[in-house]
Amino acid sequence: MKALIWTLRVVLFLLLLVLAARNGTSVTLRFLFDASWQLPLSFVILIFFAAGAAFGVIVAGASLVRSRRELIRARRDAAERRAKQA
């Protein structure tokens, strides 16, 4: 199973490497106040992919923290109920 996973990782890496090599032309990113950057297209794609992944991790982390708080509160309530019954 580990060999299959590593094979898939290598194939995915090679596909992304080919994508980056084929999209090496420069693009201009224009910002406010006439500011602009010229970057390779593959770098721009990488930046936006990383930003989206970071946003997804932050959103998932916030949901995880909220769920853990609810679990702690539920365990505390259950312990209090057991203590009252005893």
Long-range contacts (C-beta under 8 A, 24 or more apart in sequence): 19-45, 20-45, 20-46
